[in-house]
Amino acid sequence: MTMLTVLPCDRLAEVMPDLLDDPELLSPTDAAHVSQCLRCQAEMARFRRLRRMLLNLREQPIAADPELLEEILAGLDSAAERRARHRIAGRRAASIMGLAAATAAGVGGVLVLATRRRSA
């Protein structure tokens, strides 16, 4: 049976994004590994590049389609109308069920009274 060995590169790959914010998270052993390992250095470089690109995106304004706001508001209005219709339909169904239960109880009461009068 073979034993699964976790390589330092695999273990460090999970914490590399955090290392960009706090390089002191590395133990001296891991820091020595990163300084010697080309794979880990390349991975850190990729994370730095990705972070730089994301920071640049934050600063770039995005032009929105002028009709987008109208489409979003129309979608919200139609969703609110659907919810209102479902609420009304639910109330109607509850009213009908209540009326049916009351009718059944009334019929049951009439039957009980009718059978009591016959036996008396």
C-alpha positions in Angstrom: 0.0 0.0 0.0 1.5 3.4 -1.0 1.4 6.3 1.3 0.2 9.7 0.0 2.9 12.3 0.5 1.9 16.0 0.4 4.7 17.9 -1.3 5.6 21.4 0.0 4.5 22.9 -3.3 1.0 21.5 -3.0 0.6 22.6 0.6 1.9 26.1 -0.1 -0.3 26.5 -3.2 -3.3 26.6 -0.8 -1.9 29.6 1.2 -0.2 31.5 -1.5 -3.1 34.1 -2.0 -2.8 34.8 1.7 1.0 35.2 1.5 0.5 38.3 -0.8 -1.1 40.1 2.2 1.0 38.7 4.9 4.4 37.2 3.9 5.1 36.4 7.5 2.7 33.5 7.3 5.6 31.4 5.9 7.6 29.4 8.3 11.4 29.6 7.9 11.4 26.1 6.3 8.7 27.1 3.8 10.4 30.4 3.0 13.6 28.5 2.3 11.6 26.1 0.0 10.0 29.0 -1.9 13.4 30.7 -2.4 14.7 27.5 -4.1 11.6 26.2 -5.9 10.9 27.5 -9.3 7.4 26.1 -9.3 6.4 28.0 -6.2 8.1 31.2 -7.4 6.2 31.0 -10.7 2.9 30.4 -8.8 3.6 33.4 -6.5 4.3 35.5 -9.6 1.0 34.4 -11.1 -0.8 35.4 -8.0 0.9 38.8 -7.9 0.0 39.4 -11.6 -3.6 38.4 -11.0 -3.8 40.7 -7.9 -2.4 43.6 -10.0 -4.9 43.0 -12.7 -7.8 42.9 -10.3 -6.7 46.2 -8.6 -6.4 47.8 -12.1 -10.0 46.7 -12.9 -11.3 48.2 -9.7 -10.1 51.6 -10.9 -11.5 51.4 -14.4 -15.0 52.8 -14.9 -17.4 50.5 -16.8 -19.8 52.1 -19.2 -23.3 50.6 -18.7 -25.9 50.2 -21.4 -28.4 53.0 -20.9 -31.3 50.6 -21.3 -29.9 48.3 -18.7 -31.4 50.2 -15.8 -34.8 50.1 -17.4 -34.6 46.4 -18.1 -33.6 45.7 -14.5 -36.4 47.8 -13.1 -38.9 46.2 -15.5 -37.7 42.8 -14.3 -38.1 43.8 -10.7 -41.6 45.1 -11.3 -42.7 41.9 -13.1 -41.3 39.8 -10.3 -43.2 41.9 -7.7 -46.4 41.5 -9.7 -45.9 37.7 -9.9 -45.3 37.5 -6.1 -48.5 39.6 -5.5 -50.5 37.3 -7.8 -49.2 34.2 -6.0 -50.1 35.8 -2.6 -53.7 36.6 -3.8 -54.1 33.1 -5.3 -52.9 31.6 -2.0 -55.4 33.7 0.0 -58.2 32.7 -2.4 -57.3 29.1 -2.0 -57.3 29.4 1.8 -60.7 31.1 1.7 -62.2 28.4 -0.5 -60.7 25.7 1.7 -62.1 27.4 4.8 -65.5 27.8 3.2 -65.5 24.1 2.2 -64.6 23.1 5.7 -67.3 25.2 7.2 -69.8 23.8 4.7 -68.8 20.2 5.6 -69.1 21.0 9.3 -72.5 22.5 8.7 -73.7 19.5 6.7 -72.3 17.2 9.4 -74.1 19.1 12.1 -77.4 18.9 10.1 -77.0 15.1 9.7 -76.3 14.7 13.4 -79.4 16.7 14.3 -81.5 14.8 11.8 -80.5 11.4 13.1 -81.1 12.4 16.7 -84.6 13.7 16.0 -85.5 10.4 14.2 -84.2 8.3 17.1 -86.0 10.3 19.7 
